[in-house]
Amino acid sequence: MRIIISALLSCLLASAVVAQTNEAAWSVGASAAYVFGPNIANPSFFPSLQVGYASEHGLGKTGWFVELSASQWSDSDEFAEEGFRAKGTLDVTSLAAVVGVLPVTRDEATFYLLGGLGRYAVDMDFEIDASGIPAFMGYPDFTATADLQVDVQDAIGAIIGGGLKILPARHFAIWLDYRYVFLTLKSIGTFTITVSHPRYGSLGETFVEEATMVFDHSVARLGLSYQF
């Protein structure tokens, strides 16, 4: 995270010198974002906040911008088989830094392309009901409990995308963009199952496994920003 912030601040400080002869300004904004993709069980909306710095070289010329954004979103899914039920919740917190290029700027609207990196912190929680396993296997006098703990490492993801910025009034901008995130997560899962009997006592076993999961996803954002 420190690397991303340091790199962003370096870009901002350097741009202050270049922007002396151009139209340049800071901006702050917020957006409603929609995350979706093959790895997302329940696509949903979430809020995002961002601060940016843009330099535009006049009407009909190119421009560029840098942006730092922070967001948090969740996903959940359920799984059930005979005697076994599980519900998983995924919480994702991200801090992303992107650089964008405006191929041609206009007074009212402009298209832009962007790319960058994001740091993603992921938490996974699971609720497991294994009480039906003994009866399903023909041992109704036994009881069973299970627990799953998953530790996910923070990961760096690559971001590419583009969008449209509209300027409806002085200092204000409405923008709509699409971002694709390339993200791979590494995790360590610890699964414990315990079988008990009122006469024979309890017997438990623990399994530990490392896993790598491709968690690419898409984000569509609609936002409003104020340019100083």
C-alpha positions in Angstrom: 0.0 0.0 0.0 2.9 2.4 0.8 4.4 1.7 -2.6 1.2 2.7 -4.4 0.7 5.9 -2.3 4.3 6.9 -2.8 4.2 6.3 -6.5 0.9 8.3 -6.8 2.3 11.2 -4.8 5.5 11.3 -7.0 3.3 11.5 -10.1 1.3 14.3 -8.6 4.3 16.3 -7.5 6.0 15.9 -10.9 2.8 16.9 -12.7 2.6 20.2 -10.8 5.7 21.4 -12.7 4.5 20.2 -16.1 1.0 21.6 -15.6 2.1 25.2 -15.2 1.6 25.8 -18.9 -1.5 23.6 -19.2 -5.0 23.4 -17.7 -4.6 21.3 -14.6 -6.7 20.7 -11.5 -7.4 18.5 -8.5 -10.7 16.7 -8.2 -12.6 14.7 -5.6 -15.6 12.4 -6.2 -17.8 9.5 -5.4 -19.4 6.8 -7.4 -21.8 3.9 -7.4 -20.0 0.9 -8.7 -21.4 -2.5 -9.9 -19.1 -5.6 -9.6 -19.8 -8.7 -11.6 -18.1 -11.6 -13.3 -18.0 -15.4 -13.4 -16.4 -15.6 -9.9 -19.1 -13.3 -8.3 -22.1 -15.3 -7.0 -24.2 -12.2 -6.3 -23.3 -9.1 -8.4 -24.0 -6.0 -6.3 -23.6 -2.2 -6.1 -21.1 -0.6 -3.7 -19.8 2.9 -3.0 -16.3 4.2 -4.1 -14.4 7.3 -3.2 -11.6 8.9 -5.3 -9.3 11.8 -5.5 -7.6 12.7 -8.8 -5.4 15.2 -10.7 -5.9 16.0 -14.4 -3.9 17.9 -17.0 -5.6 18.8 -20.2 -3.7 20.6 -23.0 -6.6 22.6 -24.4 -9.5 22.0 -26.8 -8.8 19.3 -29.4 -5.5 18.1 -27.8 -4.6 15.2 -25.6 -4.7 15.1 -21.8 -4.0 12.8 -18.9 -5.0 12.2 -15.3 -4.1 10.1 -12.2 -6.6 8.8 -9.7 -6.5 7.2 -6.3 -9.7 5.3 -5.2 -10.8 3.3 -2.2 -13.8 0.9 -2.1 -15.3 -2.0 -0.2 -17.7 -4.7 -1.3 -19.1 -8.1 -0.3 -20.3 -11.3 -1.9 -21.9 -14.4 -0.5 -22.9 -17.9 -1.7 -24.4 -21.0 -0.2 -23.7 -24.7 -0.8 -25.8 -27.7 0.2 -25.7 -31.4 -0.2 -27.2 -34.3 1.8 -26.5 -33.7 5.4 -24.2 -30.7 4.8 -24.8 -27.0 4.4 -22.3 -24.1 4.1 -22.6 -20.4 3.6 -19.6 -18.3 2.6 -19.1 -14.5 2.8 -16.4 -12.6 1.0 -15.4 -9.1 1.9 -13.1 -7.1 -0.4 -11.3 -3.8 0.5 -9.3 -2.2 -2.3 -7.0 0.8 -2.8 -6.3 1.4 -6.5 -4.1 3.9 -8.4 -4.7 4.4 -12.1 -3.3 6.6 -14.8 -5.6 7.7 -17.6 -5.2 9.2 -21.1 -7.7 11.4 -22.8 -7.0 10.9 -26.5 -9.0 14.0 -27.4 -10.5 16.5 -25.0 -13.7 18.5 -25.5 -15.5 21.2 -23.6 -18.6 19.0 -23.0 -17.4 15.4 -23.0 -14.4 13.2 -23.6 -13.5 9.6 -23.8 -10.6 8.2 -21.8 -8.5 5.0 -21.4 -7.0 3.9 -18.1 -4.7 1.4 -16.5 -3.1 0.8 -13.1 -2.7 -1.3 -10.0 -4.8 -2.1 -7.0 -4.1 -3.7 -3.6 -6.9 -6.0 -2.5 -7.5 -7.2 1.1 -9.9 -10.2 1.2 -11.6 -11.8 4.2 -13.5 -15.1 3.9 -15.9 -16.3 6.6 -17.8 -19.6 6.5 -20.8 -21.0 8.4 -21.0 -24.8 8.2 -23.8 -27.0 9.4 -22.7 -30.7 9.5 -25.3 -31.9 11.8 -27.0 -34.0 9.2 -24.0 -36.0 8.1 -24.3 -38.9 10.7 -27.9 -39.6 9.9 -27.2 -39.4 6.2 -24.4 -42.0 6.7 -26.6 -44.3 8.8 -25.3 -43.3 12.3 -28.2 -41.3 13.9 -26.7 -41.7 17.4 -23.7 -39.6 16.4 -23.4 -35.8 16.1 -21.0 -33.9 13.9 -19.7 -30.4 13.8 -17.4 -28.7 11.3 -15.4 -25.5 11.0 -13.6 -23.9 8.1 -11.1 -21.1 8.5 -9.6 -19.5 5.4 -6.6 -17.0 5.5 -6.3 -15.1 2.2 -3.1 -13.1 1.4 -3.4 -9.5 0.3 -2.9 -9.4 -3.4 -2.0 -6.9 -6.2 -4.3 -6.8 -9.2 -3.9 -5.1 -12.6 -6.6 -2.8 -13.9 -7.5 -1.8 -17.5 -10.5 0.0 -18.8 -12.0 3.2 -20.2 -14.9 5.5 -20.0 -16.8 8.7 -20.8 -16.6 12.0 -18.9 -19.3 14.6 -19.3 -19.0 18.2 -18.0 -22.5 19.5 -17.3 -21.5 22.6 -15.4 -18.3 24.4 -14.3 -16.3 22.4 -11.8 -18.5 19.3 -12.0 -18.1 16.1 -14.0 -20.2 13.1 -14.5 -18.4 10.0 -15.6 -19.1 6.4 -16.6 -16.4 3.8 -16.9 -15.7 0.1 -17.1 -12.7 -1.6 -15.4 -11.5 -5.1 -15.7 -9.4 -6.4 -12.8 -6.9 -9.2 -13.2 -6.5 -10.7 -9.7 -5.1 -14.0 -8.3 -5.7 -14.9 -4.7 -3.6 -17.3 -2.6 -5.1 -18.8 0.5 -4.6 -21.4 3.3 -7.7 -23.3 4.4 -8.1 -25.2 7.7 -11.0 -27.6 7.9 -11.9 -29.4 11.1 -14.6 -32.0 11.6 -15.5 -33.5 14.9 -17.8 -36.6 15.4 -19.2 -37.3 18.8 -21.2 -40.0 20.6 -22.6 -39.9 24.1 -21.0 -43.2 24.9 -17.9 -43.4 22.9 -16.8 -39.7 23.1 -15.5 -37.5 20.4 -13.1 -37.9 17.5 -11.8 -35.0 15.4 -9.6 -34.5 12.4 -8.1 -31.4 10.8 -7.1 -30.8 7.1 -4.9 -28.0 5.9 -4.7 -27.1 2.2 -3.2 -24.2 0.2 -5.1 -23.0 -2.8 -4.7 -20.5 -5.7 -7.8 -18.9 -7.2 -8.2 -16.7 -10.2 -10.6 -13.9 -9.1 -10.8 -11.7 -12.2 -13.9 -9.5 -12.2 -15.4 -6.4 -13.8 -16.5 -3.1 -12.3 -18.8 -0.6 -13.9 -18.9 2.8 -12.2 -21.1 5.9 -12.5 -19.8 8.8 -10.5 -19.8 12.6 -9.9 -16.7 14.6 -9.2 -15.9 18.2 -8.3 -12.9 19.8 -10.0 -11.1 22.6 -8.1 
